[in-house]
């Protein structure tokens, strides 16, 4: 008769403990990962509006006036990334721009010549 060796594998308890630990780690890590994605999208919206301000200032130096979004794009501002929205309002001698990312936390960044980039509406 053959002797059976029961130590050559995992027990059900060991498998359940391993699965439980993986589940607990997932519960902890997934919300943090989602928060990191939202924060990255917010950073993208903020960086994009800084670029737009730079092109607004280039336009003012070249023409003496601030300009609209279409002209900013022709000056070299890259197209809006997916799910990012840039709004540009110009008036004589000033502008107000807002940038928000639909995948972000809901923050909107604003820019004016007087205040620069802030989270306060213009």
N, C-alpha and C positions, 0 to 999 in steps of 0.2 A: 504494500500500500504506500502511496505517495504522501509525503508530508507537505501540507499547504502552508505557504509563507504569506501571512497577512500583512507584513510590513512593506510590501512592494507596491504601494499606492497611497492615495489620499482617502481619508475617511470622510464621511458625509459632514461631520462637524467641522473639519478643516476647510472643506469647500464652502460651507455656509459662512464661516467666519471670514474667509477671503472675499466672498461676494459682498458681505456686509461692510467690510472695510472699504471696498471699492465704491459701494453705494454712498457711504458717508462722505468720502472724498469728493464724489461727484456733486453731492448736495452743497458742499462747502465751496467748491471751485467754480461751478457754473454761474452763480450770480456774480462772483467777482470777475469772471471772464466777460460777462455781458456788460458790466459796469465799465470795464476797460475798453470794450468796443465803443460804447457811447462816448467815453472820454476822448478816444481817438478821433471820432467823428467831429466832436466839438473843436478839437485842436485843428482839424482840417479846415473847418469853417473859419476859425480865427486866422489861420495862416493865409487863407484865400483873401480875406478882406484886407489884410496887411499888404498883399500883392496889389490888390485893387487900389489902395490908397497910394501906393508907389506910382502906379500908372496915372492916377488922377493928378498927382504933383508933376509928373512929366508933361502931361497935357497942359497944365497951367503955365509951366515954364516955356513950353513951345508956342502956345497960342494965346496965353494970357487968361484963359478961361478953363473952368472944370468942364468935364464932358459926360456924356451918357454911356451906358453899358456897351452899346454896339461899337462906339468909337474906342472904348477901352480894349475891346477884343481885337480891333484892327491895329492898335498900338502894340499888341503883344501879350496882353493878359490871356492866360490859357483858358480854354473853355471850362465851364463849371463842371466839376466832377459829378458823378452820378449822385443824385439825391441832395445836392447842395444848391441852395437858392440864394442868388445875389440880387438885391434890389438897389437901384441907383436913382436918386432924385437930385437934380441940379437946379440951382437958382443963380442969379447973378452974384458971382464972387464966392459961392459956397456950394457944398454938396452934402448929402446925407445918404449913406449906404448902410444896408443891413445884410447880414449873412447868417444863414442857419442851415443846419444839416438835418434832413428828415430822419436819419438814423441815430441822431444824437440824443442828448438828454432834454432837448427842448430849448436850450439856450440860444439866444439871438445876440449877435455881436453887431454893434453899430459903429460907424466912423464918420467923423466930421473934421474939417480942417482945424477947428478950434480945440476939440477935445481928444482927437486921435481915435484910437479903437477902445471902446468901452462896452459895457453891458447895459448902459443907460440909453434909453431911446432918444433919438434926436428930434 
